[in-house]
Amino acid sequence: MDYKIDLHVHSNTNPHVFSTIKENAEYASEIGMKVIAITNHGPALEDTPHWWHLLNVRIVPDYINGVRILKGVEANIVGENGELDINQKIYEQMEIILAGFHGNHLYYKNKDKEKNTRAVINLIKTQKVDVLVHLGNPEFPIDYKEVAKVAKEYNVALELNNSSLGGTRVGSEKTCRELAKYAKEFGCFICINSDSHYCTQIGHTPLAGEIAEEIDYPKNLILNSSEEILYKFLEERKALKPEKIKDNYIETYYPTMKKGE
């Protein structure tokens, strides 16, 4: 299926990405996309610039060339209790919050399935995050059945990541299929995203889409299927989210600005 919504798109605010937000939006418009989410990385990822860039995404228009631009973040899991590398200011501003594992100085790549599962489930239970991304990464094994069960209970979506399946995270095909199987079994919302790092990747999700199609995943549970499904989900998520979060990564690892600086 040719989806017109892509909820995992990066811009070159992150140095390892090669397209601007404007280039992303223009290409998305050219191919008939309806919605893209700009979800740049949280500050724990090694090459990410100062966290202020995440706040300033507010200046981006809601629509560019007719494409709805959701302002979001791809936060990093930095602790077993579901800690993220964002603060209250970022949390309050974002229209969609993605989170996933990337090796970072607080949470290294590891094969400890119990540890990783615990981190994901604890994060889900905080209700801070809307979508858990690239959980099929074999460098961070998890209990997919248990995660899908809890994700359904807390109405958190799970991602099938086309970039992972295209070679970014080698070995993801088997694990993504397992994730999709249990997501369908429990009736979870999923999204099928490009994880675009260059504009022409936007909306290009044949590998992830194939997994969903093979198991006849219900379209009413795929966030990319329609704007109506997506916006209803985001409204439901807004009602579930806590008003305040306690994450202190930024306060710990960024020096406090002195008054007047």
C-alpha positions as CSV (number, residue, x, y, z in Angstrom):
1,M,0.0,0.0,0.0
2,D,1.2,3.5,-0.8
3,Y,0.9,5.4,2.5
4,K,0.5,9.2,2.4
5,I,1.6,9.7,6.0
6,D,5.2,9.3,7.3
7,L,5.7,9.8,11.0
8,H,9.5,9.3,11.2
9,V,11.4,11.9,9.2
10,H,14.7,13.6,10.0
11,S,16.2,16.9,8.9
12,N,19.8,18.0,8.6
13,T,19.7,19.7,11.9
14,N,21.1,16.3,12.8
15,P,24.5,16.3,11.0
16,H,24.2,12.8,9.7
17,V,21.0,13.8,7.7
18,F,21.2,15.3,4.2
19,S,17.9,17.2,3.6
20,T,16.4,20.4,5.1
21,I,12.8,20.5,6.4
22,K,11.9,22.6,3.3
23,E,13.4,20.0,1.0
24,N,11.6,17.2,2.9
25,A,8.3,19.1,2.6
26,E,8.7,19.9,-1.0
27,Y,9.5,16.3,-2.0
28,A,6.6,15.1,0.2
29,S,4.3,17.4,-1.7
30,E,5.6,16.3,-5.1
31,I,4.7,12.6,-4.3
32,G,1.3,13.4,-2.8
33,M,2.1,13.0,0.9
34,K,-0.5,14.4,3.3
35,V,1.4,14.4,6.6
36,I,5.1,14.1,7.7
37,A,6.5,14.3,11.2
38,I,9.8,16.0,11.7
39,T,11.4,13.8,14.4
40,N,15.0,14.8,15.0
41,H,17.1,13.0,17.5
42,G,17.3,13.7,21.2
43,P,20.6,15.1,22.6
44,A,22.0,11.8,23.9
45,L,22.8,10.7,20.3
46,E,26.5,11.5,19.7
47,D,26.2,14.0,16.8
48,T,23.1,15.8,17.9
49,P,23.4,19.6,18.4
50,H,22.3,21.5,21.5
51,W,18.8,20.6,22.6
52,W,17.5,24.1,21.9
53,H,17.1,23.0,18.2
54,L,14.2,20.8,19.3
55,L,12.4,23.7,20.9
56,N,12.9,26.0,17.9
57,V,11.1,23.5,15.5
58,R,8.0,25.6,16.7
59,I,8.9,28.2,14.0
60,V,8.2,25.7,11.2
61,P,4.8,26.3,9.5
62,D,2.1,23.7,10.2
63,Y,1.7,23.3,6.4
64,I,4.3,23.6,3.7
65,N,3.2,23.1,0.1
66,G,0.0,21.6,1.4
67,V,1.7,19.0,3.5
68,R,0.9,18.9,7.3
69,I,4.2,19.1,9.2
70,L,3.9,17.6,12.7
71,K,6.6,18.7,15.1
72,G,8.1,15.8,17.0
73,V,11.2,14.2,18.4
74,E,12.9,10.8,18.4
75,A,14.0,10.6,22.0
76,N,16.6,8.2,23.2
77,I,16.0,5.7,25.9
78,V,18.7,6.4,28.5
79,G,17.6,4.2,31.5
80,E,15.9,1.0,32.6
81,N,13.1,3.0,34.2
82,G,12.1,4.4,30.9
83,E,14.0,7.6,31.2
84,L,14.3,9.8,28.0
85,D,16.8,12.5,27.0
86,I,14.1,15.2,26.8
87,N,12.9,17.8,29.3
88,Q,9.6,19.3,30.2
89,K,10.0,22.2,27.7
90,I,10.5,19.7,24.8
91,Y,7.8,17.4,26.0
92,E,5.2,20.1,26.2
93,Q,5.9,21.4,22.7
94,M,5.9,18.2,20.7
95,E,2.9,17.1,18.7
96,I,4.2,13.5,18.6
97,I,6.9,11.8,20.6
98,L,8.8,8.8,19.3
99,A,11.4,6.9,21.4
100,G,13.8,4.1,20.8
101,F,17.1,2.5,21.5
102,H,20.3,4.0,20.1
103,G,23.7,3.2,21.7
104,N,24.5,6.2,23.9
105,H,26.8,7.0,26.8
106,L,24.1,6.0,29.4
107,Y,22.5,3.0,27.6
108,Y,25.0,1.0,25.5
109,K,24.2,-1.5,22.8
110,N,23.6,-4.7,24.6
111,K,22.1,-8.2,24.3
112,D,20.4,-8.2,27.7
113,K,16.9,-9.1,26.7
114,E,15.4,-8.7,30.2
115,K,17.0,-5.3,30.7
116,N,15.8,-4.0,27.4
117,T,12.3,-5.3,27.8
118,R,12.2,-3.8,31.3
119,A,13.2,-0.4,29.9
120,V,10.6,-0.4,27.2
121,I,7.8,-1.6,29.4
122,N,8.6,1.0,32.1
123,L,8.6,3.7,29.4
124,I,5.3,2.6,28.0
125,K,3.8,2.7,31.5
126,T,4.9,6.3,32.0
127,Q,2.6,7.3,29.0
128,K,5.3,9.9,27.9
129,V,5.7,8.4,24.4
130,D,3.3,8.0,21.5
131,V,5.3,5.6,19.3
132,L,8.1,3.1,20.0
133,V,10.5,3.0,17.1
134,H,12.7,0.4,15.4
135,L,12.2,-2.2,18.2
136,G,13.2,-4.9,15.7
137,N,16.9,-3.9,16.1
138,P,18.6,-7.1,17.0
139,E,21.3,-5.2,18.9
140,F,18.7,-4.5,21.6
141,P,16.7,-7.7,21.9
142,I,13.3,-7.6,23.7
143,D,10.4,-9.8,24.6
144,Y,8.1,-8.8,21.7
145,K,5.1,-10.6,23.1
146,E,5.3,-8.9,26.4
147,V,6.0,-5.5,24.9
148,A,3.0,-5.8,22.5
149,K,0.7,-6.8,25.3
150,V,1.7,-3.8,27.4
151,A,1.6,-1.4,24.4
152,K,-2.0,-2.4,23.7
153,E,-2.9,-1.9,27.4
154,Y,-1.5,1.6,27.4
155,N,-2.4,2.5,23.8
156,V,1.1,3.2,22.6
157,A,1.9,2.5,18.9
158,L,4.7,0.3,17.6
159,E,6.7,1.1,14.5
160,L,7.7,-1.1,11.5
161,N,10.8,0.8,10.3
162,N,11.6,0.5,6.6
163,S,15.2,1.8,7.1
164,S,15.9,-1.1,9.5
165,L,14.7,-3.6,7.0
166,G,16.7,-1.9,4.2
167,G,20.1,-2.6,5.9
168,T,20.5,0.1,8.5
169,R,20.0,-2.5,11.3
170,V,21.1,-5.8,9.9
171,G,19.1,-8.8,11.0
172,S,15.8,-6.8,11.6
173,E,13.6,-8.8,9.3
174,K,13.0,-11.7,11.5
175,T,12.5,-9.6,14.6
176,C,10.2,-7.1,12.8
177,R,8.0,-10.0,11.7
178,E,7.8,-11.3,15.3
179,L,6.9,-7.8,16.5
180,A,4.2,-7.5,13.9
181,K,2.8,-10.9,14.7
182,Y,2.3,-10.1,18.4
183,A,1.1,-6.5,17.6
184,K,-1.7,-8.0,15.5
185,E,-2.4,-10.7,18.1
186,F,-3.0,-8.0,20.8
187,G,-4.6,-5.4,18.5
188,C,-1.9,-2.7,18.8
189,F,-1.7,0.4,16.7
190,I,1.3,0.3,14.4
191,C,2.9,2.8,12.0
192,I,4.9,2.1,8.9
193,N,7.6,4.7,8.6
194,S,10.6,5.4,6.4
195,D,13.0,6.8,9.1
196,S,14.1,9.1,6.3
197,H,17.5,10.7,6.4
198,Y,17.3,12.0,2.8
199,C,14.2,13.5,1.3
200,T,13.6,10.9,-1.4
201,Q,13.2,8.2,1.3
202,I,10.0,9.9,2.6
203,G,7.0,7.7,2.1
204,H,9.2,4.9,0.7
205,T,8.2,1.9,3.0
206,P,7.9,-1.2,0.7
207,L,9.7,-3.5,3.1
208,A,7.8,-2.5,6.2
209,G,4.6,-2.4,4.3
210,E,5.1,-5.9,3.0
211,I,5.3,-7.3,6.5
212,A,2.0,-5.7,7.5
213,E,0.4,-6.9,4.2
214,E,1.6,-10.5,4.6
215,I,-0.3,-10.9,7.9
216,D,-3.2,-8.8,6.7
217,Y,-2.7,-6.2,9.5
218,P,-6.0,-4.3,10.1
219,K,-6.0,-1.0,8.3
220,N,-7.9,0.7,11.1
221,L,-4.9,0.0,13.4
222,I,-2.3,1.4,11.0
223,L,-1.7,5.1,11.8
224,N,-0.5,5.8,8.3
225,S,-3.8,4.6,6.7
226,S,-5.6,7.9,7.0
227,E,-5.5,11.3,8.6
228,E,-8.6,10.5,10.5
229,I,-7.1,7.4,12.2
230,L,-3.9,9.3,13.0
231,Y,-5.5,12.4,14.5
232,K,-7.9,10.4,16.5
233,F,-5.0,8.4,17.9
234,L,-3.0,11.5,18.8
235,E,-6.0,13.0,20.6
236,E,-6.4,9.8,22.6
237,R,-2.7,9.9,23.4
238,K,-3.0,13.5,24.5
239,A,-5.6,12.6,27.1
240,L,-3.4,9.8,28.4
241,K,-0.1,11.7,28.8
242,P,1.0,13.0,32.1
243,E,1.1,16.8,32.5
244,K,4.7,16.7,33.9
245,I,7.7,14.4,33.3
246,K,10.6,13.9,35.6
247,D,13.4,13.2,33.1
248,N,16.5,15.1,34.0
249,Y,19.0,14.1,31.3
250,I,19.3,17.7,30.0
251,E,19.5,19.2,33.4
252,T,22.3,16.7,34.3
253,Y,24.4,16.9,31.2
254,Y,24.0,20.5,30.0
255,P,25.3,23.3,32.3
256,T,22.6,25.6,33.6
257,M,22.7,29.0,31.9
258,K,23.5,31.8,34.3
259,K,21.0,34.7,34.5
260,G,21.8,37.2,31.8
261,E,23.7,34.8,29.5
